[in-house]
């Protein structure tokens, strides 16, 4: 039997994002998640894993979250990329 929830690391691999991005999206509610200690557990069905890909609505929500993070932390991300 497969587990119903996955970690932010597993979600990051599936979504093609960093673990930090997934954590931040979960923290602000862009990705539905359950807080467990200092981390989050994300329901597989909330990522569209069973269908093999994200729904259009889920992609738009993720894009909004990523855009928000980039807007807020873009300069820091650029500097990290240059390091």
PyMOL Python script that loads the backbone (N, CA, C, O; Angstrom):
from pymol import cmd

cmd.read_pdbstr("""\
ATOM      1  N   UNK A   1       0.845  -1.195   0.000  1.00  0.00           N
ATOM      2  CA  UNK A   1       0.000   0.000   0.000  1.00  0.00           C
ATOM      3  C   UNK A   1       0.880   1.244   0.000  1.00  0.00           C
ATOM      4  O   UNK A   1       1.816   1.339   0.794  1.00  0.00           O
ATOM      5  N   UNK A   2       0.592   2.195  -0.879  1.00  0.00           N
ATOM      6  CA  UNK A   2       1.379   3.411  -0.952  1.00  0.00           C
ATOM      7  C   UNK A   2       0.993   4.362   0.168  1.00  0.00           C
ATOM      8  O   UNK A   2      -0.144   4.370   0.641  1.00  0.00           O
ATOM      9  N   UNK A   3       1.965   5.160   0.580  1.00  0.00           N
ATOM     10  CA  UNK A   3       1.690   6.170   1.593  1.00  0.00           C
ATOM     11  C   UNK A   3       0.858   7.286   0.974  1.00  0.00           C
ATOM     12  O   UNK A   3       1.021   7.631  -0.197  1.00  0.00           O
ATOM     13  N   UNK A   4      -0.030   7.835   1.779  1.00  0.00           N
ATOM     14  CA  UNK A   4      -0.912   8.893   1.296  1.00  0.00           C
ATOM     15  C   UNK A   4      -0.199  10.241   1.238  1.00  0.00           C
ATOM     16  O   UNK A   4      -0.536  11.091   0.414  1.00  0.00           O
ATOM     17  N   UNK A   5       0.793  10.435   2.118  1.00  0.00           N
ATOM     18  CA  UNK A   5       1.505  11.710   2.204  1.00  0.00           C
ATOM     19  C   UNK A   5       2.965  11.541   1.798  1.00  0.00           C
ATOM     20  O   UNK A   5       3.550  10.466   1.928  1.00  0.00           O
ATOM     21  N   UNK A   6       3.529  12.636   1.305  1.00  0.00           N
ATOM     22  CA  UNK A   6       4.946  12.645   0.947  1.00  0.00           C
ATOM     23  C   UNK A   6       5.618  13.837   1.615  1.00  0.00           C
ATOM     24  O   UNK A   6       4.951  14.751   2.100  1.00  0.00           O
ATOM     25  N   UNK A   7       6.933  13.815   1.631  1.00  0.00           N
ATOM     26  CA  UNK A   7       7.708  14.897   2.240  1.00  0.00           C
ATOM     27  C   UNK A   7       7.882  16.052   1.253  1.00  0.00           C
ATOM     28  O   UNK A   7       7.570  15.928   0.069  1.00  0.00           O
ATOM     29  N   UNK A   8       8.383  17.165   1.761  1.00  0.00           N
ATOM     30  CA  UNK A   8       8.665  18.298   0.885  1.00  0.00           C
ATOM     31  C   UNK A   8       9.773  17.951  -0.109  1.00  0.00           C
ATOM     32  O   UNK A   8       9.796  18.474  -1.224  1.00  0.00           O
ATOM     33  N   UNK A   9      10.675  17.086   0.285  1.00  0.00           N
ATOM     34  CA  UNK A   9      11.757  16.664  -0.618  1.00  0.00           C
ATOM     35  C   UNK A   9      11.174  15.888  -1.802  1.00  0.00           C
ATOM     36  O   UNK A   9      11.533  16.138  -2.953  1.00  0.00           O
ATOM     37  N   UNK A  10      10.268  14.942  -1.508  1.00  0.00           N
ATOM     38  CA  UNK A  10       9.638  14.167  -2.576  1.00  0.00           C
ATOM     39  C   UNK A  10       8.778  15.057  -3.463  1.00  0.00           C
ATOM     40  O   UNK A  10       8.783  14.910  -4.685  1.00  0.00           O
ATOM     41  N   UNK A  11       8.038  15.980  -2.853  1.00  0.00           N
ATOM     42  CA  UNK A  11       7.203  16.906  -3.626  1.00  0.00           C
ATOM     43  C   UNK A  11       8.069  17.776  -4.534  1.00  0.00           C
ATOM     44  O   UNK A  11       7.701  18.044  -5.678  1.00  0.00           O
ATOM     45  N   UNK A  12       9.216  18.213  -4.026  1.00  0.00           N
ATOM     46  CA  UNK A  12      10.126  19.040  -4.819  1.00  0.00           C
ATOM     47  C   UNK A  12      10.603  18.296  -6.065  1.00  0.00           C
ATOM     48  O   UNK A  12      10.668  18.870  -7.153  1.00  0.00           O
ATOM     49  N   UNK A  13      10.931  17.026  -5.900  1.00  0.00           N
ATOM     50  CA  UNK A  13      11.379  16.219  -7.042  1.00  0.00           C
ATOM     51  C   UNK A  13      10.263  16.092  -8.085  1.00  0.00           C
ATOM     52  O   UNK A  13      10.511  16.195  -9.286  1.00  0.00           O
ATOM     53  N   UNK A  14       9.059  15.872  -7.620  1.00  0.00           N
ATOM     54  CA  UNK A  14       7.921  15.704  -8.525  1.00  0.00           C
ATOM     55  C   UNK A  14       7.609  16.999  -9.269  1.00  0.00           C
ATOM     56  O   UNK A  14       7.322  16.983 -10.466  1.00  0.00           O
ATOM     57  N   UNK A  15       7.668  18.114  -8.555  1.00  0.00           N
ATOM     58  CA  UNK A  15       7.305  19.408  -9.131  1.00  0.00           C
ATOM     59  C   UNK A  15       8.451  20.096  -9.868  1.00  0.00           C
ATOM     60  O   UNK A  15       8.231  21.083 -10.570  1.00  0.00           O
ATOM     61  N   UNK A  16       9.654  19.591  -9.715  1.00  0.00           N
ATOM     62  CA  UNK A  16      10.804  20.230 -10.352  1.00  0.00           C
ATOM     63  C   UNK A  16      11.192  21.529  -9.667  1.00  0.00           C
ATOM     64  O   UNK A  16      11.712  22.444 -10.306  1.00  0.00           O
ATOM     65  N   UNK A  17      10.939  21.611  -8.369  1.00  0.00           N
ATOM     66  CA  UNK A  17      11.280  22.786  -7.574  1.00  0.00           C
ATOM     67  C   UNK A  17      12.297  22.388  -6.516  1.00  0.00           C
ATOM     68  O   UNK A  17      12.581  21.204  -6.330  1.00  0.00           O
ATOM     69  N   UNK A  18      12.838  23.372  -5.832  1.00  0.00           N
ATOM     70  CA  UNK A  18      13.717  23.056  -4.711  1.00  0.00           C
ATOM     71  C   UNK A  18      12.866  22.722  -3.499  1.00  0.00           C
ATOM     72  O   UNK A  18      11.692  23.089  -3.443  1.00  0.00           O
ATOM     73  N   UNK A  19      13.444  22.034  -2.536  1.00  0.00           N
ATOM     74  CA  UNK A  19      12.734  21.716  -1.305  1.00  0.00           C
ATOM     75  C   UNK A  19      12.319  22.998  -0.592  1.00  0.00           C
ATOM     76  O   UNK A  19      11.235  23.073  -0.013  1.00  0.00           O
ATOM     77  N   UNK A  20      13.184  23.999  -0.637  1.00  0.00           N
ATOM     78  CA  UNK A  20      12.896  25.277   0.010  1.00  0.00           C
ATOM     79  C   UNK A  20      11.672  25.933  -0.626  1.00  0.00           C
ATOM     80  O   UNK A  20      10.825  26.477   0.083  1.00  0.00           O
ATOM     81  N   UNK A  21      11.570  25.889  -1.943  1.00  0.00           N
ATOM     82  CA  UNK A  21      10.412  26.472  -2.623  1.00  0.00           C
ATOM     83  C   UNK A  21       9.131  25.759  -2.209  1.00  0.00           C
ATOM     84  O   UNK A  21       8.118  26.402  -1.934  1.00  0.00           O
ATOM     85  N   UNK A  22       9.176  24.450  -2.165  1.00  0.00           N
ATOM     86  CA  UNK A  22       7.994  23.677  -1.767  1.00  0.00           C
ATOM     87  C   UNK A  22       7.634  24.003  -0.320  1.00  0.00           C
ATOM     88  O   UNK A  22       6.459  24.176   0.003  1.00  0.00           O
ATOM     89  N   UNK A  23       8.632  24.086   0.546  1.00  0.00           N
ATOM     90  CA  UNK A  23       8.392  24.411   1.951  1.00  0.00           C
ATOM     91  C   UNK A  23       7.716  25.770   2.072  1.00  0.00           C
ATOM     92  O   UNK A  23       6.745  25.922   2.813  1.00  0.00           O
ATOM     93  N   UNK A  24       8.228  26.749   1.349  1.00  0.00           N
ATOM     94  CA  UNK A  24       7.638  28.097   1.405  1.00  0.00           C
ATOM     95  C   UNK A  24       6.218  28.124   0.851  1.00  0.00           C
ATOM     96  O   UNK A  24       5.344  28.785   1.411  1.00  0.00           O
ATOM     97  N   UNK A  25       5.986  27.407  -0.246  1.00  0.00           N
ATOM     98  CA  UNK A  25       4.640  27.346  -0.820  1.00  0.00           C
ATOM     99  C   UNK A  25       3.665  26.673   0.139  1.00  0.00           C
ATOM    100  O   UNK A  25       2.509  27.083   0.243  1.00  0.00           O
ATOM    101  N   UNK A  26       4.129  25.645   0.834  1.00  0.00           N
ATOM    102  CA  UNK A  26       3.287  24.981   1.830  1.00  0.00           C
ATOM    103  C   UNK A  26       3.034  25.910   3.016  1.00  0.00           C
ATOM    104  O   UNK A  26       1.927  25.962   3.551  1.00  0.00           O
ATOM    105  N   UNK A  27       4.055  26.629   3.413  1.00  0.00           N
ATOM    106  CA  UNK A  27       3.943  27.533   4.568  1.00  0.00           C
ATOM    107  C   UNK A  27       2.905  28.627   4.333  1.00  0.00           C
ATOM    108  O   UNK A  27       2.178  28.993   5.256  1.00  0.00           O
ATOM    109  N   UNK A  28       2.826  29.153   3.111  1.00  0.00           N
ATOM    110  CA  UNK A  28       1.869  30.227   2.812  1.00  0.00           C
ATOM    111  C   UNK A  28       0.532  29.684   2.295  1.00  0.00           C
ATOM    112  O   UNK A  28      -0.367  30.458   1.964  1.00  0.00           O
ATOM    113  N   UNK A  29       0.402  28.361   2.228  1.00  0.00           N
ATOM    114  CA  UNK A  29      -0.860  27.763   1.831  1.00  0.00           C
ATOM    115  C   UNK A  29      -1.055  27.573   0.338  1.00  0.00           C
ATOM    116  O   UNK A  29      -2.144  27.196  -0.093  1.00  0.00           O
ATOM    117  N   UNK A  30      -0.029  27.824  -0.458  1.00  0.00           N
ATOM    118  CA  UNK A  30      -0.154  27.624  -1.904  1.00  0.00           C
ATOM    119  C   UNK A  30      -0.194  26.136  -2.249  1.00  0.00           C
ATOM    120  O   UNK A  30      -0.799  25.739  -3.245  1.00  0.00           O
ATOM    121  N   UNK A  31       0.446  25.328  -1.430  1.00  0.00           N
ATOM    122  CA  UNK A  31       0.361  23.875  -1.549  1.00  0.00           C
ATOM    123  C   UNK A  31      -0.285  23.396  -0.253  1.00  0.00           C
ATOM    124  O   UNK A  31       0.257  23.639   0.825  1.00  0.00           O
ATOM    125  N   UNK A  32      -1.429  22.721  -0.333  1.00  0.00           N
ATOM    126  CA  UNK A  32      -2.049  22.218   0.889  1.00  0.00           C
ATOM    127  C   UNK A  32      -1.119  21.214   1.576  1.00  0.00           C
ATOM    128  O   UNK A  32      -0.618  20.289   0.936  1.00  0.00           O
ATOM    129  N   UNK A  33      -0.894  21.396   2.860  1.00  0.00           N
ATOM    130  CA  UNK A  33       0.024  20.524   3.586  1.00  0.00           C
ATOM    131  C   UNK A  33      -0.339  20.501   5.068  1.00  0.00           C
ATOM    132  O   UNK A  33      -1.018  21.389   5.583  1.00  0.00           O
ATOM    133  N   UNK A  34       0.139  19.455   5.730  1.00  0.00           N
ATOM    134  CA  UNK A  34      -0.047  19.299   7.165  1.00  0.00           C
ATOM    135  C   UNK A  34       1.309  19.520   7.828  1.00  0.00           C
ATOM    136  O   UNK A  34       2.296  18.882   7.460  1.00  0.00           O
ATOM    137  N   UNK A  35       1.355  20.424   8.804  1.00  0.00           N
ATOM    138  CA  UNK A  35       2.613  20.705   9.497  1.00  0.00           C
ATOM    139  C   UNK A  35       2.875  19.592  10.501  1.00  0.00           C
ATOM    140  O   UNK A  35       2.022  19.270  11.329  1.00  0.00           O
ATOM    141  N   UNK A  36       4.052  19.015  10.415  1.00  0.00           N
ATOM    142  CA  UNK A  36       4.481  17.975  11.338  1.00  0.00           C
ATOM    143  C   UNK A  36       5.850  18.388  11.860  1.00  0.00           C
ATOM    144  O   UNK A  36       6.850  18.308  11.147  1.00  0.00           O
ATOM    145  N   UNK A  37       5.881  18.827  13.107  1.00  0.00           N
ATOM    146  CA  UNK A  37       7.134  19.330  13.660  1.00  0.00           C
ATOM    147  C   UNK A  37       7.562  20.563  12.903  1.00  0.00           C
ATOM    148  O   UNK A  37       6.812  21.535  12.813  1.00  0.00           O
ATOM    149  N   UNK A  38       8.775  20.531  12.354  1.00  0.00           N
ATOM    150  CA  UNK A  38       9.293  21.673  11.596  1.00  0.00           C
ATOM    151  C   UNK A  38       9.095  21.505  10.096  1.00  0.00           C
ATOM    152  O   UNK A  38       9.495  22.373   9.320  1.00  0.00           O
ATOM    153  N   UNK A  39       8.491  20.414   9.683  1.00  0.00           N
ATOM    154  CA  UNK A  39       8.337  20.147   8.251  1.00  0.00           C
ATOM    155  C   UNK A  39       6.862  20.011   7.894  1.00  0.00           C
ATOM    156  O   UNK A  39       5.986  20.178   8.743  1.00  0.00           O
ATOM    157  N   UNK A  40       6.605  19.709   6.637  1.00  0.00           N
ATOM    158  CA  UNK A  40       5.247  19.534   6.143  1.00  0.00           C
ATOM    159  C   UNK A  40       5.108  18.170   5.484  1.00  0.00           C
ATOM    160  O   UNK A  40       6.059  17.644   4.907  1.00  0.00           O
ATOM    161  N   UNK A  41       3.917  17.610   5.578  1.00  0.00           N
ATOM    162  CA  UNK A  41       3.554  16.408   4.832  1.00  0.00           C
ATOM    163  C   UNK A  41       2.504  16.848   3.817  1.00  0.00           C
ATOM    164  O   UNK A  41       1.555  17.556   4.151  1.00  0.00           O
ATOM    165  N   UNK A  42       2.689  16.422   2.597  1.00  0.00           N
ATOM    166  CA  UNK A  42       1.816  16.855   1.504  1.00  0.00           C
ATOM    167  C   UNK A  42       1.080  15.638   0.960  1.00  0.00           C
ATOM    168  O   UNK A  42       1.684  14.613   0.645  1.00  0.00           O
ATOM    169  N   UNK A  43      -0.224  15.774   0.857  1.00  0.00           N
ATOM    170  CA  UNK A  43      -1.044  14.685   0.348  1.00  0.00           C
ATOM    171  C   UNK A  43      -0.761  14.495  -1.141  1.00  0.00           C
ATOM    172  O   UNK A  43      -0.783  15.454  -1.912  1.00  0.00           O
ATOM    173  N   UNK A  44      -0.499  13.267  -1.530  1.00  0.00           N
ATOM    174  CA  UNK A  44      -0.188  12.976  -2.929  1.00  0.00           C
ATOM    175  C   UNK A  44      -1.268  13.492  -3.873  1.00  0.00           C
ATOM    176  O   UNK A  44      -0.966  14.053  -4.926  1.00  0.00           O
ATOM    177  N   UNK A  45      -2.510  13.302  -3.495  1.00  0.00           N
ATOM    178  CA  UNK A  45      -3.603  13.702  -4.380  1.00  0.00           C
ATOM    179  C   UNK A  45      -3.647  15.215  -4.593  1.00  0.00           C
ATOM    180  O   UNK A  45      -4.184  15.683  -5.597  1.00  0.00           O
ATOM    181  N   UNK A  46      -3.086  15.983  -3.654  1.00  0.00           N
ATOM    182  CA  UNK A  46      -3.051  17.438  -3.815  1.00  0.00           C
ATOM    183  C   UNK A  46      -2.029  17.870  -4.865  1.00  0.00           C
ATOM    184  O   UNK A  46      -2.059  19.012  -5.324  1.00  0.00           O
ATOM    185  N   UNK A  47      -1.142  16.984  -5.241  1.00  0.00           N
ATOM    186  CA  UNK A  47      -0.152  17.296  -6.277  1.00  0.00           C
ATOM    187  C   UNK A  47      -0.526  16.680  -7.621  1.00  0.00           C
ATOM    188  O   UNK A  47       0.199  16.849  -8.601  1.00  0.00           O
ATOM    189  N   UNK A  48      -1.618  15.989  -7.675  1.00  0.00           N
ATOM    190  CA  UNK A  48      -2.035  15.370  -8.927  1.00  0.00           C
ATOM    191  C   UNK A  48      -1.205  14.158  -9.297  1.00  0.00           C
ATOM    192  O   UNK A  48      -1.111  13.804 -10.472  1.00  0.00           O
ATOM    193  N   UNK A  49      -0.603  13.519  -8.307  1.00  0.00           N
ATOM    194  CA  UNK A  49       0.283  12.377  -8.576  1.00  0.00           C
ATOM    195  C   UNK A  49      -0.470  11.207  -9.194  1.00  0.00           C
ATOM    196  O   UNK A  49       0.071  10.515 -10.058  1.00  0.00           O
ATOM    197  N   UNK A  50      -1.679  10.978  -8.777  1.00  0.00           N
ATOM    198  CA  UNK A  50      -2.414   9.828  -9.298  1.00  0.00           C
ATOM    199  C   UNK A  50      -2.733   9.977 -10.773  1.00  0.00           C
ATOM    200  O   UNK A  50      -2.788   8.988 -11.504  1.00  0.00           O
ATOM    201  N   UNK A  51      -2.939  11.194 -11.206  1.00  0.00           N
ATOM    202  CA  UNK A  51      -3.227  11.417 -12.617  1.00  0.00           C
ATOM    203  C   UNK A  51      -1.947  11.574 -13.435  1.00  0.00           C
ATOM    204  O   UNK A  51      -1.989  11.622 -14.664  1.00  0.00           O
ATOM    205  N   UNK A  52      -0.819  11.651 -12.747  1.00  0.00           N
ATOM    206  CA  UNK A  52       0.452  11.755 -13.441  1.00  0.00           C
ATOM    207  C   UNK A  52       0.914  13.178 -13.680  1.00  0.00           C
ATOM    208  O   UNK A  52       2.077  13.401 -14.014  1.00  0.00           O
ATOM    209  N   UNK A  53       0.027  14.141 -13.516  1.00  0.00           N
ATOM    210  CA  UNK A  53       0.443  15.528 -13.691  1.00  0.00           C
ATOM    211  C   UNK A  53      -0.499  16.451 -12.927  1.00  0.00           C
ATOM    212  O   UNK A  53      -1.569  16.041 -12.478  1.00  0.00           O
ATOM    213  N   UNK A  54      -0.082  17.687 -12.792  1.00  0.00           N
ATOM    214  CA  UNK A  54      -0.882  18.671 -12.087  1.00  0.00           C
ATOM    215  C   UNK A  54      -2.032  19.152 -12.959  1.00  0.00           C
ATOM    216  O   UNK A  54      -1.925  19.191 -14.184  1.00  0.00           O
ATOM    217  N   UNK A  55      -3.121  19.512 -12.316  1.00  0.00           N
ATOM    218  CA  UNK A  55      -4.231  20.101 -13.051  1.00  0.00           C
ATOM    219  C   UNK A  55      -3.851  21.530 -13.437  1.00  0.00           C
ATOM    220  O   UNK A  55      -2.894  22.088 -12.902  1.00  0.00           O
ATOM    221  N   UNK A  56      -4.589  22.105 -14.346  1.00  0.00           N
ATOM    222  CA  UNK A  56      -4.336  23.483 -14.763  1.00  0.00           C
ATOM    223  C   UNK A  56      -4.460  24.430 -13.576  1.00  0.00           C
ATOM    224  O   UNK A  56      -3.653  25.346 -13.421  1.00  0.00           O
ATOM    225  N   UNK A  57      -5.463  24.210 -12.744  1.00  0.00           N
ATOM    226  CA  UNK A  57      -5.666  25.069 -11.568  1.00  0.00           C
ATOM    227  C   UNK A  57      -4.491  24.948 -10.598  1.00  0.00           C
ATOM    228  O   UNK A  57      -4.037  25.946 -10.038  1.00  0.00           O
ATOM    229  N   UNK A  58      -4.004  23.727 -10.403  1.00  0.00           N
ATOM    230  CA  UNK A  58      -2.863  23.529  -9.510  1.00  0.00           C
ATOM    231  C   UNK A  58      -1.613  24.193 -10.070  1.00  0.00           C
ATOM    232  O   UNK A  58      -0.842  24.794  -9.322  1.00  0.00           O
ATOM    233  N   UNK A  59      -1.406  24.091 -11.374  1.00  0.00           N
ATOM    234  CA  UNK A  59      -0.250  24.730 -11.993  1.00  0.00           C
ATOM    235  C   UNK A  59      -0.308  26.247 -11.826  1.00  0.00           C
ATOM    236  O   UNK A  59       0.705  26.887 -11.544  1.00  0.00           O
ATOM    237  N   UNK A  60      -1.510  26.819 -12.003  1.00  0.00           N
ATOM    238  CA  UNK A  60      -1.664  28.269 -11.839  1.00  0.00           C
ATOM    239  C   UNK A  60      -1.367  28.686 -10.405  1.00  0.00           C
ATOM    240  O   UNK A  60      -0.718  29.708 -10.182  1.00  0.00           O
ATOM    241  N   UNK A  61      -1.829  27.913  -9.439  1.00  0.00           N
ATOM    242  CA  UNK A  61      -1.571  28.224  -8.032  1.00  0.00           C
ATOM    243  C   UNK A  61      -0.083  28.140  -7.729  1.00  0.00           C
ATOM    244  O   UNK A  61       0.458  29.006  -7.041  1.00  0.00           O
ATOM    245  N   UNK A  62       0.576  27.124  -8.228  1.00  0.00           N
ATOM    246  CA  UNK A  62       2.017  27.000  -8.020  1.00  0.00           C
ATOM    247  C   UNK A  62       2.772  28.139  -8.693  1.00  0.00           C
ATOM    248  O   UNK A  62       3.708  28.697  -8.121  1.00  0.00           O
ATOM    249  N   UNK A  63       2.362  28.476  -9.899  1.00  0.00           N
ATOM    250  CA  UNK A  63       3.008  29.577 -10.609  1.00  0.00           C
ATOM    251  C   UNK A  63       2.873  30.882  -9.834  1.00  0.00           C
ATOM    252  O   UNK A  63       3.818  31.667  -9.753  1.00  0.00           O
ATOM    253  N   UNK A  64       1.692  31.108  -9.266  1.00  0.00           N
ATOM    254  CA  UNK A  64       1.490  32.315  -8.458  1.00  0.00           C
ATOM    255  C   UNK A  64       2.444  32.325  -7.262  1.00  0.00           C
ATOM    256  O   UNK A  64       3.046  33.351  -6.948  1.00  0.00           O
ATOM    257  N   UNK A  65       2.574  31.189  -6.610  1.00  0.00           N
ATOM    258  CA  UNK A  65       3.464  31.100  -5.454  1.00  0.00           C
ATOM    259  C   UNK A  65       4.916  31.304  -5.837  1.00  0.00           C
ATOM    260  O   UNK A  65       5.654  32.012  -5.152  1.00  0.00           O
ATOM    261  N   UNK A  66       5.320  30.691  -6.921  1.00  0.00           N
ATOM    262  CA  UNK A  66       6.701  30.843  -7.384  1.00  0.00           C
ATOM    263  C   UNK A  66       6.965  32.290  -7.783  1.00  0.00           C
ATOM    264  O   UNK A  66       8.017  32.842  -7.461  1.00  0.00           O
ATOM    265  N   UNK A  67       6.019  32.901  -8.479  1.00  0.00           N
ATOM    266  CA  UNK A  67       6.173  34.308  -8.862  1.00  0.00           C
ATOM    267  C   UNK A  67       6.306  35.202  -7.631  1.00  0.00           C
ATOM    268  O   UNK A  67       7.125  36.121  -7.609  1.00  0.00           O
ATOM    269  N   UNK A  68       5.505  34.930  -6.621  1.00  0.00           N
ATOM    270  CA  UNK A  68       5.564  35.717  -5.390  1.00  0.00           C
ATOM    271  C   UNK A  68       6.934  35.563  -4.714  1.00  0.00           C
ATOM    272  O   UNK A  68       7.536  36.541  -4.272  1.00  0.00           O
ATOM    273  N   UNK A  69       7.401  34.339  -4.647  1.00  0.00           N
ATOM    274  CA  UNK A  69       8.713  34.093  -4.032  1.00  0.00           C
ATOM    275  C   UNK A  69       9.807  34.770  -4.841  1.00  0.00           C
ATOM    276  O   UNK A  69      10.707  35.388  -4.273  1.00  0.00           O
ATOM    277  N   UNK A  70       9.737  34.659  -6.165  1.00  0.00           N
ATOM    278  CA  UNK A  70      10.750  35.284  -7.010  1.00  0.00           C
ATOM    279  C   UNK A  70      10.731  36.802  -6.839  1.00  0.00           C
ATOM    280  O   UNK A  70      11.780  37.445  -6.787  1.00  0.00           O
ATOM    281  N   UNK A  71       9.533  37.360  -6.751  1.00  0.00           N
ATOM    282  CA  UNK A  71       9.405  38.815  -6.575  1.00  0.00           C
ATOM    283  C   UNK A  71      10.031  39.251  -5.254  1.00  0.00           C
ATOM    284  O   UNK A  71      10.721  40.269  -5.194  1.00  0.00           O
ATOM    285  N   UNK A  72       9.789  38.478  -4.199  1.00  0.00           N
ATOM    286  CA  UNK A  72      10.297  38.832  -2.878  1.00  0.00           C
ATOM    287  C   UNK A  72      11.779  38.515  -2.702  1.00  0.00           C
ATOM    288  O   UNK A  72      12.493  39.251  -2.021  1.00  0.00           O
ATOM    289  N   UNK A  73      12.245  37.432  -3.308  1.00  0.00           N
ATOM    290  CA  UNK A  73      13.605  36.958  -3.061  1.00  0.00           C
ATOM    291  C   UNK A  73      14.453  36.874  -4.322  1.00  0.00           C
ATOM    292  O   UNK A  73      15.517  36.254  -4.313  1.00  0.00           O
ATOM    293  N   UNK A  74      13.992  37.492  -5.409  1.00  0.00           N
ATOM    294  CA  UNK A  74      14.687  37.373  -6.688  1.00  0.00           C
ATOM    295  C   UNK A  74      16.146  37.772  -6.653  1.00  0.00           C
ATOM    296  O   UNK A  74      16.999  37.060  -7.183  1.00  0.00           O
ATOM    297  N   UNK A  75      16.442  38.904  -6.033  1.00  0.00           N
ATOM    298  CA  UNK A  75      17.841  39.345  -5.974  1.00  0.00           C
ATOM    299  C   UNK A  75      18.710  38.376  -5.195  1.00  0.00           C
ATOM    300  O   UNK A  75      19.839  38.093  -5.595  1.00  0.00           O
ATOM    301  N   UNK A  76      18.198  37.869  -4.096  1.00  0.00           N
ATOM    302  CA  UNK A  76      18.952  36.892  -3.295  1.00  0.00           C
ATOM    303  C   UNK A  76      19.173  35.611  -4.092  1.00  0.00           C
ATOM    304  O   UNK A  76      20.252  35.021  -4.041  1.00  0.00           O
ATOM    305  N   UNK A  77      18.145  35.181  -4.832  1.00  0.00           N
ATOM    306  CA  UNK A  77      18.279  33.986  -5.648  1.00  0.00           C
ATOM    307  C   UNK A  77      19.320  34.162  -6.751  1.00  0.00           C
ATOM    308  O   UNK A  77      20.087  33.246  -7.044  1.00  0.00           O
ATOM    309  N   UNK A  78      19.338  35.344  -7.355  1.00  0.00           N
ATOM    310  CA  UNK A  78      20.328  35.626  -8.395  1.00  0.00           C
ATOM    311  C   UNK A  78      21.736  35.574  -7.818  1.00  0.00           C
ATOM    312  O   UNK A  78      22.644  35.007  -8.427  1.00  0.00           O
ATOM    313  N   UNK A  79      21.912  36.169  -6.640  1.00  0.00           N
ATOM    314  CA  UNK A  79      23.230  36.159  -5.997  1.00  0.00           C
ATOM    315  C   UNK A  79      23.653  34.748  -5.642  1.00  0.00           C
ATOM    316  O   UNK A  79      24.825  34.401  -5.786  1.00  0.00           O
ATOM    317  N   UNK A  80      22.717  33.925  -5.178  1.00  0.00           N
ATOM    318  CA  UNK A  80      23.036  32.543  -4.867  1.00  0.00           C
ATOM    319  C   UNK A  80      23.425  31.781  -6.124  1.00  0.00           C
ATOM    320  O   UNK A  80      24.306  30.922  -6.082  1.00  0.00           O
ATOM    321  N   UNK A  81      22.778  32.086  -7.236  1.00  0.00           N
ATOM    322  CA  UNK A  81      23.098  31.437  -8.504  1.00  0.00           C
ATOM    323  C   UNK A  81      24.475  31.799  -9.016  1.00  0.00           C
ATOM    324  O   UNK A  81      25.112  31.007  -9.711  1.00  0.00           O
ATOM    325  N   UNK A  82      24.938  32.994  -8.676  1.00  0.00           N
ATOM    326  CA  UNK A  82      26.256  33.445  -9.113  1.00  0.00           C
ATOM    327  C   UNK A  82      27.376  32.891  -8.243  1.00  0.00           C
ATOM    328  O   UNK A  82      28.543  32.911  -8.635  1.00  0.00           O
ATOM    329  N   UNK A  83      27.020  32.398  -7.066  1.00  0.00           N
ATOM    330  CA  UNK A  83      28.042  31.910  -6.109  1.00  0.00           C
ATOM    331  C   UNK A  83      28.680  30.640  -6.560  1.00  0.00           C
ATOM    332  O   UNK A  83      29.551  30.108  -5.872  1.00  0.00           O
TER     333      UNK A  83
END
""", "prot")
cmd.dss("prot")
cmd.show_as("cartoon", "prot")
cmd.util.cbc("prot")
cmd.orient("prot")
